[in-house]
Amino acid sequence: MYLVISSYQILLKEIVSEFRTRYALNALIMFVVVTISMVLFSIGTESPSQDILSGTLWIVIFFSAMSGLSRTFVAEEERGTSLTLRLLTSASSVYFGKLFYNLVLILALSMFIAGSYLFIIKEFIVKSYDIFWLTIFLGSVGLASASTILAAIIAKANTKGTLFPVLAFPILLPLLLTAINATRLATEGAFFVEALQEFQILISFIIVMITASIMLFDYVWKD
């Protein structure tokens, strides 16, 4: 019960802090709008394949996530509140609070990107919406689970902004490739059962990342 309450309080703190400034949120929305507009202008009168458009969608989601999730623990170090958190609550509470915040942020961001992408990129046609939205959901959970521990690791580094995507890309590559393949199946109108293998890989990735993060976070947080 203590873990649940502490995690909820940290989640609430993150949400209140974000909406108080809205700096990161506004920057992310502008980043998404500009990026999708660039994709639209790049396509022009061409008719790219659904494979390319599926890959481009996840490229936009990946770099948007890297821009937003990289500051998960950096803000604590810059404001000097990390020591206070270490004194007031457990490492597990901090991890789950940050994880839930990242999950809320990336889910909202991914839904916004996917909806905008479908609306703006007319060549991108989804035929199996159940596969598509479940892929967006599982992919977002996977991004949040991996990014939380990575953000904690790079929080004290001198080159935080450049180090985060460099470390994240090789770890997230299996997730991205699987999500792109599942999105392609959604555009082809595949049956739900045909995408089960991709969903199993995504769920396995999430379980492995969260389990490894729980085991390692105490050492990362207190180092």
C-alpha positions as MATLAB code, in Angstrom:
seq = 'MYLVISSYQILLKEIVSEFRTRYALNALIMFVVVTISMVLFSIGTESPSQDILSGTLWIVIFFSAMSGLSRTFVAEEERGTSLTLRLLTSASSVYFGKLFYNLVLILALSMFIAGSYLFIIKEFIVKSYDIFWLTIFLGSVGLASASTILAAIIAKANTKGTLFPVLAFPILLPLLLTAINATRLATEGAFFVEALQEFQILISFIIVMITASIMLFDYVWKD';
ca = [
       0.000    0.000    0.000;
       2.877    2.372    0.845;
       4.424    1.695   -2.579;
       1.150    2.467   -4.359;
       0.555    5.709   -2.429;
       4.142    6.919   -2.870;
       4.143    6.098   -6.582;
       0.838    7.926   -7.025;
       2.192   11.005   -5.217;
       5.252   11.096   -7.463;
       3.056   10.660  -10.531;
       0.856   13.520   -9.344;
       3.917   15.689   -8.694;
       5.194   15.093  -12.220;
       1.852   15.891  -13.828;
       1.323   19.071  -11.768;
       4.893   20.199  -12.475;
       4.484   19.604  -16.203;
       1.177   21.458  -16.518;
       2.519   24.309  -14.406;
       5.220   25.130  -16.957;
       3.940   23.299  -20.069;
       7.355   23.915  -21.627;
       8.088   20.301  -22.556;
       4.490   19.615  -23.572;
       4.303   22.595  -25.932;
       7.721   21.774  -27.378;
       6.658   18.181  -28.036;
       3.448   19.207  -29.780;
       5.338   21.636  -32.011;
       7.941   18.954  -32.745;
       5.213   16.506  -33.810;
       3.416   19.062  -35.990;
       6.635   20.137  -37.721;
       7.838   16.559  -38.245;
       4.569   15.308  -39.744;
       4.419   18.411  -41.955;
       7.928   17.624  -43.218;
       6.848   14.061  -44.004;
       3.824   15.414  -45.892;
       5.944   17.853  -47.926;
       8.535   15.143  -48.617;
       5.891   12.822  -50.036;
       4.519   15.479  -52.361;
       2.771   13.805  -55.281;
       4.534   10.484  -54.739;
       2.764    7.341  -53.518;
       5.118    5.643  -51.050;
       4.466    2.073  -49.974;
       2.706    1.247  -46.719;
       5.988   -0.240  -45.433;
       7.699    3.139  -45.759;
       4.791    5.027  -44.230;
       4.607    2.558  -41.316;
       8.319    3.012  -40.674;
       8.034    6.790  -40.891;
       5.228    6.780  -38.304;
       7.398    4.974  -35.774;
      10.371    7.196  -36.555;
       8.235   10.187  -35.601;
       7.035    8.430  -32.420;
      10.584    7.378  -31.499;
      12.175   10.812  -31.809;
       9.216   12.493  -30.130;
       9.569   10.073  -27.219;
      13.306   10.714  -27.040;
      12.655   14.451  -26.839;
      10.101   14.147  -24.060;
      11.226   11.203  -21.929;
      14.917   12.098  -21.753;
      14.238   14.740  -19.061;
      12.468   12.345  -16.700;
      15.283   12.441  -14.124;
      17.299   15.363  -15.503;
      14.806   17.839  -14.009;
      15.343   16.287  -10.554;
      19.111   16.726  -10.840;
      18.855   20.304  -12.131;
      16.423   21.393   -9.401;
      18.279   19.497   -6.689;
      15.193   17.525   -5.651;
      16.726   14.093   -6.238;
      18.326   14.064   -2.773;
      14.974   14.952   -1.192;
      13.297   12.063   -2.992;
      16.014    9.697   -1.793;
      15.357   10.749    1.784;
      11.555   10.767    1.657;
      10.666    7.664   -0.330;
      11.972    4.354   -1.616;
      13.663    3.757   -4.950;
      10.789    1.503   -6.048;
       8.266    4.290   -5.450;
      10.337    6.702   -7.515;
      10.698    4.199  -10.339;
       7.013    3.327  -10.580;
       5.950    6.965  -10.218;
       8.259    7.986  -13.052;
       7.249    4.959  -15.129;
       3.540    5.758  -14.836;
       4.203    9.400  -15.720;
       6.227    8.388  -18.785;
       3.489    5.953  -19.725;
       0.798    8.634  -19.536;
       2.967   11.068  -21.509;
       3.990    8.682  -24.281;
       0.504    7.180  -24.627;
      -1.031   10.626  -25.071;
       1.777   11.599  -27.430;
       1.526    8.406  -29.511;
      -2.261    8.674  -29.793;
      -1.910   12.285  -30.925;
       0.799   11.369  -33.457;
      -1.132    8.378  -34.821;
      -4.356   10.372  -35.133;
      -2.590   13.294  -36.814;
      -0.697   10.933  -39.115;
      -3.894    9.226  -40.219;
      -5.617   12.565  -40.794;
      -2.778   14.361  -42.600;
      -1.055   11.560  -44.556;
      -3.870   10.488  -46.850;
      -1.708    7.766  -48.441;
      -1.480    5.981  -45.072;
      -4.542    3.725  -44.970;
      -5.255    1.424  -42.027;
      -7.570   -1.516  -42.694;
      -7.298   -3.339  -39.336;
      -7.769   -0.760  -36.608;
      -7.695   -3.334  -33.814;
      -4.144   -4.343  -34.761;
      -3.119   -0.727  -35.333;
      -4.250    0.727  -32.006;
      -3.053   -2.257  -29.976;
       0.350   -1.860  -31.645;
       0.397    1.824  -30.736;
      -0.499    0.952  -27.137;
       2.039   -1.850  -26.683;
       4.742    0.107  -28.503;
       4.149    3.093  -26.222;
       4.337    0.930  -23.098;
       7.587   -0.551  -24.382;
       9.046    2.897  -25.049;
       8.103    4.064  -21.557;
       9.487    0.950  -19.835;
      12.870    1.206  -21.572;
      13.165    5.000  -21.433;
      12.573    5.253  -17.679;
      15.663    3.289  -16.653;
      17.743    4.843  -19.439;
      16.762    8.345  -18.317;
      17.880    7.476  -14.776;
      21.236    6.219  -16.067;
      22.071    9.307  -18.134;
      20.671   11.887  -15.672;
      24.113   12.649  -14.209;
      26.010   12.613  -17.499;
      27.375   15.824  -18.991;
      25.941   15.182  -22.460;
      22.408   14.206  -21.480;
      20.627   15.338  -24.638;
      22.855   13.466  -27.104;
      23.535   10.409  -24.941;
      19.903    9.399  -24.433;
      18.944    8.563  -28.061;
      22.363    6.936  -28.633;
      21.787    4.522  -25.749;
      18.082    4.072  -26.446;
      18.235    3.207  -30.145;
      20.007   -0.204  -29.954;
      17.836   -1.235  -26.993;
      14.607   -0.110  -28.657;
      15.481   -1.433  -32.127;
      13.710   -4.823  -31.643;
      10.647   -2.982  -30.341;
      10.607   -0.565  -33.271;
      11.067   -3.267  -35.911;
       8.275   -5.346  -34.402;
       5.955   -2.335  -34.118;
       6.654   -1.356  -37.731;
       5.874   -4.884  -38.909;
       2.631   -4.984  -36.894;
       1.624   -1.584  -38.297;
       2.285   -2.881  -41.802;
      -0.036   -5.824  -41.104;
      -2.695   -3.325  -39.992;
      -2.401   -1.475  -43.300;
      -2.708   -4.736  -45.227;
      -5.954   -5.669  -43.488;
      -4.514   -8.756  -41.811;
      -6.560  -10.748  -39.338;
      -5.854  -10.233  -35.643;
      -4.425  -13.730  -35.262;
      -1.777  -12.952  -37.892;
      -0.316  -10.257  -35.647;
      -0.174  -12.388  -32.494;
       3.521  -13.121  -32.933;
       4.335   -9.406  -33.044;
       2.183   -8.785  -29.965;
       3.948  -11.586  -28.109;
       7.324  -10.011  -28.894;
       6.128   -6.576  -27.736;
       4.701   -7.975  -24.487;
       7.883   -9.988  -23.853;
       9.985   -6.855  -24.397;
       7.874   -4.927  -21.887;
       8.109   -7.678  -19.257;
      11.889   -8.022  -19.660;
      12.503   -4.254  -19.500;
      10.321   -3.666  -16.439;
      11.786   -6.683  -14.603;
      15.369   -5.648  -15.367;
      14.601   -2.044  -14.412;
      13.163   -3.052  -11.021;
      16.298   -5.096  -10.321;
      18.726   -2.353  -11.374;
      16.982    0.879  -10.416;
      17.940    0.815   -6.737;
      21.640    0.788   -7.671;
      21.231    3.438  -10.380;
      19.155    5.750   -8.178;
      21.440    5.621   -5.136;
      24.741    5.774   -7.011;
];
